[in-house]
Each structure stands twice: as structure tokens, then as C-alpha cells.
């Protein structure tokens, strides 16, 4: 029971609760408001944080996250600035698991080992590399392990049981379950295969299963929990709330997070 | 997957998990069709009767005299559609049919691959949608109209620098969402395995033909082969037949835009570093955080911040020499071939034509040079008219 993810999911399980994990892009919409976004997440008692590093070519992301990423890069915000924000979030809460969502090129630009070292040093627990399938992951998985980072992997409705088993062996923290084919943030249309996928995955691994893509309301999250998910991840909705709520964005965020947290207890 | 498709340390599979089933299906089908007589016959017949293969090998005697070399042009500009892209589009559209897909999508820069895909889609009854950067749509308007005439839907891509790189991102997102009924008909020898190998397989007909034609009409192999390189499909299609001929020197010409010492170029092998983009490990133009740079070239078809992984490999082992030509040289090459040979080249091979003048000065007089004339220039008339 070493990692923060393990401790947090154990604790939730013992309380018979589910996880809610909000996502945002580090540096969005600017350094100060991102800092306040992270503080609002932590103040609302969310289960874990999932934070994106803006990448110039985010092929797994939909229009909302794409635009947020583009704006962050345009503003001159760098990876070292992102790590600094993580460090500040970590200072607010020493127990909350913090995950990064990144693309492969950003990791190898620093060198895998060095990237993981810097991330761990800032307080990161897990890293999901959106464009790293397990067949290409051996080297980075070993480097992550040496640096005490859980490598987090994605499974989709098309991933069979054998492959889930292989993925779970390389990964840690939790499995990021894609609720349907597609990219982040587009309309909520849940695949019938999702329940089957969650059953298949639970049979293949003890890792918690957190569902992402298209989760923007408490009803969406409750549906995921009902289908067998251990957690729900919501990203594009967070970015939209920050975007549309003007100076009151922290209030809007807190209301959203608290409504989402409510469903984790039901 | 059966293989991860590495060329040395380059290539591989770096894609979201959700794409893996599509790549597995594609690889399995690609392996199967290589020994499927019906597929091979249909492909060969389409290349001959629909596309017009074999394309001629033409000795450009005026330019040869001017340059003091023997220059041969492989006339892919005479292929149906006006560029070598038709070879790959027909092959992959047949692959899509073999997989039972009903829809094909493509990215396009100069519009040639989009046109080729639209032709193949119209011919084979596949719904066709093409992603094209907004900037490229403006500079290649005639090709946008051609695609629409052929029944394709053209989506303007407004993200990033609004050129080829962004069109590929958008096509990948479409594919991730629609992979059950859709094949992504990637146009260059880049992307995740098995694309670089598939595109090479369908394009190698260029070099195979040229090699046989050289032996038949000249009785010898060329001493130098020159091809332009953006993603690198025409070059790999030409080089592959000659890679084992140690005496044949292979030269790829990248776009130097406004100069490789400025930020505005696309000379990836000259100035790039190793990275991951669009599912492959290759050279990329990037900053210290791994953010991919926007590139620039007067030629939309070469305006790409990475390069096919096999070119990265061929550079790393020293088998191919890569050099570059800038916008001004390319425009010069465009005029040169037009006036001296009566052939208006596309701006892409115009880079290679311009490079010939430099090459001719450093090689023995009378050397036999083969140039891949990979496309015709009709699409570029507006660009050249506007060029100052």
C-alpha cells in the first residue's frame, strides 16, 4: 500500500464510495486561474486530480481540450511552469493522488527517466501517455517504476480480456476506461459495450477502473458507477465552466464538483 | 500486432489505445493481400487502365545539355490525377474494400493526395471525406474544386497552423471515432506502422518501373537519383528499387522555405531532432518541451514538420544523402523545366529540379541522373503567379 492511488482507492472502497476525478489543462486559462481551479478541486474534496500538459498536436483530444492546449502554448507557458503548478497543488494536499495526462513526445523530449524524475519531484503520482500503447511501453514503464511513478493506461470497448491483462501488468494507479470510441469531450453517447468492458476488466485486474470521455453531469457519472466503474473522470466540462463563468468561475466549479462528489456517495 | 514496423530506431506504433484494433486489422489485411491473386490482379489492372501505368521514362535532353549531365525524368506527372499519389490511393482504397469498410478519409496538403483519394473513392464506391488545412485550401483552390467534383466532402481544418500537420491530426481524430466503418487512407510514407510500409508497397512501382526502363533504354543504372522529400512517399517509392544498388547514389531534397537558418522551413532531416508525431518515431522540428513547430514551404505538399521513418533510417545509416532547396530555388526550378523542356512541374519536384544545378557542378560531366518528376504544376499556377 505504497502509492497515493492505492491508499485513496482502498479508502474509498472501505467507505463504499466511488471516485470522482476532475481534469484540466495545466496553465489554462492562465497561471493564476489554473492555480485557483486546482485549489477549488482540492477544496471540494475530489478523489484525485488528472492534469493535462498542453501539447501542440493532441490527437486524442476533442475541440475543447485542443483549444485550451493551443491557448496555453501560445501564452508561453512551459512544462517547467506546469510542474510548478503541480508542486503548489501538492503543497495544498499531501494525500490526494495527482495524475498527468501527456503525449509521448513531451516525455521523450526530456528523456523518459528525467521527465518522470521531474514529475515525481513536483508531486505527481501517475502519468498517462495518451499515445503510448502497451506494445511500445516497456522501456518507459521500467523508467517510471524506477522513479516511483505509476504508468496509467487506457482501455476501450474494443480491448479484449487478454490485452487488458497485459496492460494491467505494465500499469499502475488505475485504468482509464474510454467509455466509447472517439475523442474527449464530444457528446455523451454511451456504448452498450461499456458494461461488458467493465466486467471483463474487473475479471482481468484488481486495478480500479475510472471511466472518462463525455462525462459532464452527475447523471453521467452515476450511470458509470451503476455500470460498474470505480471512478469517473470529467475534463472538457471543467474547462468549459472555467471558460464561461467569468470571475465567478470558482463558485461554478465548486458547485459542479460538489454535485459530482454527491453521486460518489450514493 | 505482428510487427511494430521499426526501421532501425525509427517508426513504431505510438497511438491511442483506441486505434490499436484498426491498425491490427489493417496490418492483417495488408499481409493477406500480398499473396491474394484477385487483389493483385485488380490493383495491377487499375494501375494500367485507370491510372495509365507504366509512366514514361523521359530523357530531358535540353536540360541535360545545359547542365552537362544525362538527365532522365520519371514521369509521374503523367499519371492520372497528375501526381504519384494515385498509386497509393488506389492500393489503399482496395485495401479498404478488402476490410469491408464503406468510408475512406484522408488528409491532404497540396491537395494531390486528396484528389487521388477522391478519384479512388468515386471509382470504388467509397464515401470520401478529406481534411485540409484552411491555409492550404486557399493556396490550392483548384484541387479543392477537383475533390468536390469527384464527390468528396472537404473539411477545412482550422486548428494549429492550419496546414498538413493539422489535417493529419483531424483525420486521426475522425478515425479514432469512426474506425468501425472507416479506413484512414494516409497519403505519405509516415504515421504508425503499418502505414509507412503500406505506402512504400504501393509506391515502389515507381522505382521498379524506372529501374527496368533505365536498363532497357540506356543499358545501365543511373549514378544519381534525386527526389523531393516532404513526408517522403515519392522518394521512398523511387529509392526502394535502388537501395541495394550500392553504386547508385540517392539524394532527397527537403524544402528549405525561406532558409534553413530561419524559423520558416520544412527541412526536418537537416534541422530536426528525434521525436514522436503522428504515431511514429522519426525526426521532428520541435522545441525543448517537445512542442512541434509550424513549418513553412512555398509548396504545400512538402510543408510537414516530420518525415517518414524509413527516411530517418536511411539518413542514419548514410544510404541516402538529404539536402534542401529553398522557395526561391524551387520557383526557379519550376520555370527552368517549363521553359527548357516544355513540362510544367509541381512545386514539390521543382525543389529537386533546382537542386540539379548544384549537383551538376559537383559530379563528373555526363553523369546519369534520374529525377522523380512526381507531379505536374497545374495546381501551383496561382502560387507561382503570386510569388514575389
Interface residues (C-beta under 8 A of the other chain):
Chain A: X55 X56 X57 X58 X59 X60 X62 X66 X67 X70 X73 X78 X79 X103 X104 X105 X106 X107 X108 X109 X110 X130 X131 X132 X133 X135 X136 X153 X154 X155 X156 X158 X159 X167 X178 X181 X182 X183 X186
Chain B: X1 X4 X12 X13 X14 X15 X16 X17 X18 X20 X21 X159 X160 X165 X169 X172 X173 X176 X177 X178 X179 X180 X274 X275 X276 X277 X278 X279 X284 X286 X288 X289 X290 X291 X292
